[in-house]
Amino acid sequence: PKIKNYHKEIIVNTAMRLLPELNLKQTENQVKKAITDYLEWQGWTVFAIGNKGGFRGYNKEGKIRYSFAGKKGVLDLFCARKGFFPMWVEVKATGKKPSKEQEDFMRLVNSTPRGIAFWCDSLVRFKSFYSDILNEYGLGDSWKK
């Protein structure tokens, strides 16, 4: 198990160095998978929030009908780890930005005691925020127990 994690760390660090230089564009699902894999490797439990619309049949005119299941603005990932306060992460495709509702949700979470919410569009950007969280930059004493 140690060797497997060691190789995974080498791959993650290499990808982080090369990604900005290669100017790769990633889909939201690719970014989400990279972040989820990284966090689970770090000991976090990650819950993907399936908060989107879906096909619900056809209307009277024969057009496709979608309905929304959930609340607008709820972020993509909820992450928890023993000894840390949970965090919410909104994942976007490279170059995309969160909606107004998602920004409002992040402000709400961040306004609560020990609330942490942010968005990212790549593993590199995520690791930057994550590093700041682990180093408690701007978080005060409330981040860790």
C-alpha positions in Angstrom: 0.0 0.0 0.0 2.8 2.5 0.8 4.4 2.0 -2.6 1.1 2.5 -4.4 0.5 5.8 -2.5 4.1 6.9 -3.2 3.7 6.4 -6.9 0.3 8.2 -6.8 2.0 11.2 -5.1 4.7 11.3 -7.9 2.0 11.2 -10.5 -0.1 14.0 -8.8 3.0 16.2 -8.3 4.1 15.7 -11.9 0.7 16.5 -13.3 0.6 19.6 -11.1 3.9 20.8 -12.5 2.9 20.1 -16.1 -0.7 21.1 -16.2 -0.2 24.9 -16.3 2.5 24.6 -18.9 0.5 22.3 -21.1 -2.6 24.6 -20.9 -4.9 21.6 -20.7 -8.6 22.1 -20.6 -10.5 19.6 -18.5 -14.2 18.9 -18.3 -16.0 19.3 -15.0 -16.1 15.5 -14.5 -12.4 15.2 -15.1 -11.6 17.9 -12.5 -14.1 16.4 -10.1 -12.6 12.9 -10.4 -9.0 14.3 -9.9 -10.1 16.2 -6.8 -12.1 13.3 -5.4 -9.2 10.8 -5.9 -6.7 13.3 -4.3 -8.9 13.9 -1.3 -9.7 10.2 -0.7 -6.0 9.5 -0.9 -5.6 12.1 1.8 -8.1 10.3 4.0 -11.2 12.4 3.3 -14.7 11.1 2.6 -16.1 12.8 -0.4 -19.8 13.0 -1.2 -20.7 14.0 -4.8 -24.0 16.0 -4.7 -26.2 15.0 -7.6 -28.0 18.3 -7.8 -29.1 18.6 -11.4 -32.1 18.3 -13.7 -33.0 15.2 -15.5 -35.1 13.8 -18.3 -38.8 13.5 -17.2 -40.5 12.6 -20.4 -42.2 14.6 -23.1 -44.7 17.4 -22.9 -48.0 17.6 -24.9 -46.2 19.0 -27.9 -43.7 16.1 -27.9 -40.8 18.2 -26.7 -38.4 16.8 -24.1 -39.3 17.9 -20.6 -36.7 18.3 -17.9 -37.2 18.8 -14.2 -34.8 20.0 -11.6 -34.3 17.8 -8.5 -32.6 19.8 -5.7 -31.8 23.3 -4.8 -30.1 25.7 -7.1 -26.6 26.8 -6.0 -25.7 23.7 -3.8 -22.0 22.9 -4.5 -20.7 19.7 -6.1 -18.7 18.1 -3.4 -19.1 17.8 0.4 -15.9 16.6 2.0 -15.4 15.4 5.6 -12.4 14.1 7.5 -11.9 13.2 11.2 -10.3 16.0 13.1 -11.1 18.6 10.5 -14.2 20.7 9.8 -16.0 19.8 6.6 -15.7 21.7 3.4 -17.8 22.3 0.3 -16.2 22.4 -3.2 -17.7 23.7 -6.4 -16.0 22.1 -9.4 -16.1 23.8 -12.8 -14.6 22.9 -16.2 -11.4 24.7 -16.9 -12.1 28.4 -17.5 -15.7 28.3 -16.3 -17.0 30.3 -13.3 -19.7 29.5 -10.6 -23.2 30.8 -11.0 -24.7 33.6 -8.8 -26.6 31.0 -6.8 -23.4 29.0 -6.2 -21.5 32.2 -5.2 -24.4 33.0 -2.7 -24.2 29.4 -1.3 -20.4 29.8 -0.8 -20.9 33.1 1.0 -23.5 31.5 3.2 -21.3 28.6 4.1 -18.2 30.8 4.7 -20.3 33.1 6.9 -21.0 30.3 9.3 -18.6 29.4 12.2 -16.0 27.0 10.7 -17.6 27.0 7.3 -15.4 26.4 4.3 -16.6 26.6 0.7 -14.7 27.5 -2.5 -14.6 26.7 -6.2 -11.9 25.5 -8.5 -11.5 24.6 -12.2 -8.5 22.3 -12.0 -6.6 20.1 -9.5 -3.8 22.8 -9.4 -6.3 25.5 -8.3 -7.8 23.0 -5.8 -4.4 22.1 -4.3 -3.7 25.8 -3.8 -6.8 26.4 -1.8 -6.3 23.1 0.0 -2.8 24.0 1.0 -4.0 27.3 2.4 -6.6 25.5 4.4 -4.1 23.0 5.8 -1.7 25.8 6.7 -4.7 27.8 8.2 -4.1 30.9 6.1 -6.8 33.3 6.9 -8.8 30.7 8.8 -8.1 31.7 12.4 -8.1 29.0 15.1 -11.4 27.4 14.2 -10.3 25.2 11.3 -8.9 22.3 13.3 -10.2 20.9 16.6 
